[in-house]
Amino acid sequence: MGIIYETSNVLLKGALGIFGDWKVEGKECVPPKGPLIIVSNHQSNMDPPILAVSIPRRLNFMAKRGLFHNPVASSFFRAYGAFPLNQSGNDLSAIQRSIRILSQDGAITIFPEGTRSPGAMKRAIPGIAMIALRSGAPILPVGITGTEVIGPPWQVAIPKGQFRIRIGQPFTVPPMEGAVVRGQLEAITTMIMERVAAMLPESYRGVYDPKANRDVSEVPQGDSGNGSK
């Protein structure tokens, strides 16, 4: 599995046992083998390592390219299973690497929001839809709460807080014939992220909260509120 990955997980589990309140729900939903795309909301630097200790699979991670500028840090992240991705999400090499990992029955973890969104989900980047369509791999939705209290990276070593990981049932996106246009990718991305949002309390769902996205036509129009008759 890799000494860096194993050692990091052992150390984090120990730290969570000492400093934190960590619980995982839904481990039985994780396929024990075969290709798997783990999709989660993203709140802090704590999210990748806490997923690594919560999901009983060897995970690979997409990570922002800036983390790889320092040679020492780059060596550590690569040994841990991370590989660089442009934050725009339009990174063909990262998408191709993800599909290659999946074709070898590996598991990759993606945070489709592209950046940290503490407390409430932001609109996701459609790259996740392209990977799901091209690979046909099952998607595992995961909701993370509590990690928004973790700030600088050093706080990961002293994880104080209540952390909850909720894992949902895996699903696949429907195959599509012919060329896929951006609107279709966005629709698939929304569907995927709504599955993630369903794993979270309402206050964390942000733009994927159905109540926040009600059509204006649903709002009663009879009273303008200005007192006129």
Secondary structure as the mmCIF struct_conf table of DSSP 4:
data_model
#
loop_
_struct_conf.conf_type_id
_struct_conf.id
_struct_conf.beg_label_comp_id
_struct_conf.beg_label_asym_id
_struct_conf.beg_label_seq_id
_struct_conf.end_label_comp_id
_struct_conf.end_label_asym_id
_struct_conf.end_label_seq_id
HELX_RH_AL_P HELX_RH_AL_P1 ILE A 3 PHE A 19
STRN STRN1 GLY A 20 GLU A 25
HELX_RH_3T_P HELX_RH_3T_P1 LYS A 27 CYS A 29
BEND BEND1 VAL A 30 VAL A 30
BEND BEND2 PRO A 32 GLY A 34
STRN STRN2 LEU A 36 SER A 40
BEND BEND3 SER A 44 SER A 44
TURN_TY1_P TURN_TY1_P1 ASN A 45 MET A 46
HELX_RH_AL_P HELX_RH_AL_P2 ASP A 47 SER A 54
BEND BEND4 ILE A 55 ARG A 57
STRN STRN3 LEU A 59 LYS A 64
HELX_RH_3T_P HELX_RH_3T_P2 ARG A 65 PHE A 68
BEND BEND5 HIS A 69 ASN A 70
HELX_RH_AL_P HELX_RH_AL_P3 PRO A 71 TYR A 80
TURN_TY1_P TURN_TY1_P2 GLY A 81 GLY A 81
STRN STRN4 ALA A 82 LEU A 85
TURN_TY1_P TURN_TY1_P3 GLN A 87 SER A 88
BEND BEND6 GLY A 89 GLY A 89
HELX_RH_AL_P HELX_RH_AL_P4 LEU A 92 SER A 103
TURN_TY1_P TURN_TY1_P4 GLN A 104 ASP A 105
STRN STRN5 ALA A 107 ILE A 110
TURN_TY1_P TURN_TY1_P5 PRO A 112 GLU A 113
BEND BEND7 GLY A 114 THR A 115
TURN_TY1_P TURN_TY1_P6 PRO A 118 GLY A 119
BEND BEND8 ALA A 120 ALA A 120
HELX_LH_PP_P HELX_LH_PP_P1 ARG A 123 ILE A 125
TURN_TY1_P TURN_TY1_P7 PRO A 126 PRO A 126
HELX_RH_AL_P HELX_RH_AL_P5 GLY A 127 SER A 135
STRN STRN6 ILE A 139 THR A 145
BEND BEND9 GLY A 146 GLY A 146
HELX_RH_3T_P HELX_RH_3T_P3 THR A 147 VAL A 149
BEND BEND10 PRO A 152 PRO A 152
HELX_RH_3T_P HELX_RH_3T_P4 PRO A 153 ALA A 157
BEND BEND11 ILE A 158 ILE A 158
STRN STRN7 GLY A 161 ILE A 167
STRN STRN8 PHE A 171 PHE A 171
HELX_LH_PP_P HELX_LH_PP_P2 VAL A 173 PRO A 175
BEND BEND12 GLY A 178 GLY A 178
HELX_LH_PP_P HELX_LH_PP_P3 ALA A 179 VAL A 181
HELX_RH_AL_P HELX_RH_AL_P6 ARG A 182 ALA A 197
TURN_TY1_P TURN_TY1_P8 ALA A 198 MET A 199
BEND BEND13 LEU A 200 LEU A 200
HELX_RH_3T_P HELX_RH_3T_P5 GLU A 202 TYR A 204
HELX_RH_3T_P HELX_RH_3T_P6 GLY A 206 TYR A 208
HELX_RH_3T_P HELX_RH_3T_P7 PRO A 210 ASN A 213
HELX_RH_3T_P HELX_RH_3T_P8 VAL A 216 GLU A 218
BEND BEND14 VAL A 219 VAL A 219
BEND BEND15 GLY A 222 GLY A 222
BEND BEND16 GLY A 225 ASN A 226
#
